[in-house]
Amino acid sequence: MTRKSSFNIVMAILGFCLFIAGFFVKDKKLSGIMIGIGAGATSNISGMINKMYLQKHPELQKQNNIELNDERNIMIRNQAKAKAADIMQWIIVAVTYITIIISTPLWFSLLVAMLVPVYYLIIAIYSSKYRKEL
């Protein structure tokens, strides 16, 4: 067993224990934090199972690598990411309006509203970077 896989197993066990312990804590905030961190720490279990399965079936691993590195599939994934980012921009705007309608504190509404300019700033930075590379 490699060092990385043993670390992942230990993190999954600790995350599961933290997740379960979160249900027995009286403080609501601490309970929510424990459950969230525990669930996040156990999230790589499916990746570990998939990796073990692919190690036992090298022909599937080879086919998976071919599909993962195929130019057409890379282009499809990049287009899907771009479309998802466009949709998230409008969701952020909708959430901003919702926070204003339900009268959340002004700082929270402004924080959510600032995500849209950050989105455009990230687009500008990466557009500049990719223009220089090409």
C-alpha positions in Angstrom: 0.0 0.0 0.0 1.4 3.3 -1.0 1.9 6.2 1.5 -0.8 8.3 -0.3 -3.4 5.6 -0.2 -2.8 4.8 3.4 -3.1 8.6 4.2 -6.4 8.6 2.2 -7.7 5.6 4.2 -6.8 7.3 7.6 -8.4 10.5 6.5 -11.6 8.7 5.4 -11.8 6.9 8.8 -11.2 10.1 10.7 -13.7 11.9 8.6 -16.3 9.3 9.2 -15.7 9.4 12.9 -15.9 13.2 12.9 -19.1 13.0 10.8 -20.8 10.5 13.3 -19.5 12.5 16.3 -21.1 15.6 14.9 -24.6 14.2 15.5 -23.9 13.8 19.2 -22.6 17.4 19.9 -25.1 19.7 21.6 -23.9 23.0 20.0 -25.5 23.4 16.6 -22.7 25.4 15.0 -20.0 23.0 16.2 -22.2 20.0 15.1 -22.6 21.5 11.6 -18.9 22.1 11.3 -18.0 18.6 12.4 -20.6 17.0 10.0 -19.4 19.2 7.1 -15.7 18.5 7.7 -16.3 14.8 8.3 -18.4 14.5 5.0 -15.7 16.4 3.1 -12.9 14.1 4.5 -14.8 11.0 3.4 -15.5 12.3 -0.1 -12.5 10.6 -1.6 -13.7 7.1 -0.8 -15.3 6.6 -4.2 -12.1 7.7 -5.9 -10.1 5.1 -3.9 -12.6 2.4 -4.8 -12.5 3.4 -8.5 -8.7 3.3 -8.4 -8.6 -0.1 -6.8 -11.1 -1.4 -9.4 -9.0 0.0 -12.3 -5.9 -1.6 -11.0 -7.5 -5.0 -11.1 -8.8 -4.3 -14.7 -5.9 -2.8 -16.7 -7.8 -3.0 -20.0 -10.5 -0.7 -18.5 -7.8 1.6 -17.1 -6.1 1.9 -20.5 -9.5 2.7 -22.2 -10.2 5.2 -19.5 -6.9 7.0 -20.0 -7.5 7.1 -23.8 -10.9 8.6 -23.3 -9.7 11.0 -20.6 -6.9 12.4 -22.9 -8.9 12.4 -26.2 -8.9 15.9 -27.7 -12.6 15.7 -28.5 -13.5 14.8 -24.9 -11.2 17.6 -23.6 -12.9 20.1 -25.8 -16.4 18.8 -24.6 -15.3 19.1 -21.0 -14.0 22.6 -21.5 -17.2 23.7 -23.2 -19.3 22.2 -20.4 -17.2 24.1 -17.8 -17.6 27.3 -19.7 -21.4 26.9 -19.9 -21.6 25.9 -16.2 -19.6 29.1 -15.4 -22.1 31.2 -17.4 -25.0 29.6 -15.6 -23.4 30.1 -12.2 -23.0 33.8 -13.0 -26.8 34.2 -13.3 -27.3 32.0 -10.3 -25.1 34.4 -8.3 -27.1 37.4 -9.5 -30.3 35.6 -8.5 -28.9 34.7 -5.0 -27.9 38.4 -4.6 -31.5 39.5 -5.3 -32.8 36.9 -3.0 -30.5 38.0 -0.1 -31.8 41.6 -0.7 -35.4 40.5 -0.7 -35.2 38.4 2.5 -33.4 41.3 4.2 -30.1 39.7 5.1 -27.4 42.0 6.5 -26.0 44.4 3.9 -22.5 43.1 4.2 -23.7 39.6 3.2 -25.6 40.9 0.1 -22.5 42.9 -0.9 -20.3 39.9 -0.4 -22.5 37.8 -2.7 -22.7 40.7 -5.2 -18.9 41.0 -5.4 -18.7 37.5 -6.7 -19.8 38.7 -10.2 -17.0 41.2 -10.6 -14.6 38.5 -9.3 -15.9 36.2 -12.0 -15.2 38.7 -14.7 -11.8 39.5 -13.3 -10.9 35.8 -13.4 -12.0 35.6 -17.0 -9.9 38.6 -17.9 -6.8 37.1 -16.2 -7.1 33.8 -17.9 -7.9 35.4 -21.3 -4.7 37.4 -21.0 -2.7 34.4 -19.9 -4.0 32.2 -22.8 -3.5 35.0 -25.4 0.2 35.1 -24.3 0.6 31.4 -24.6 -1.0 31.1 -28.1 
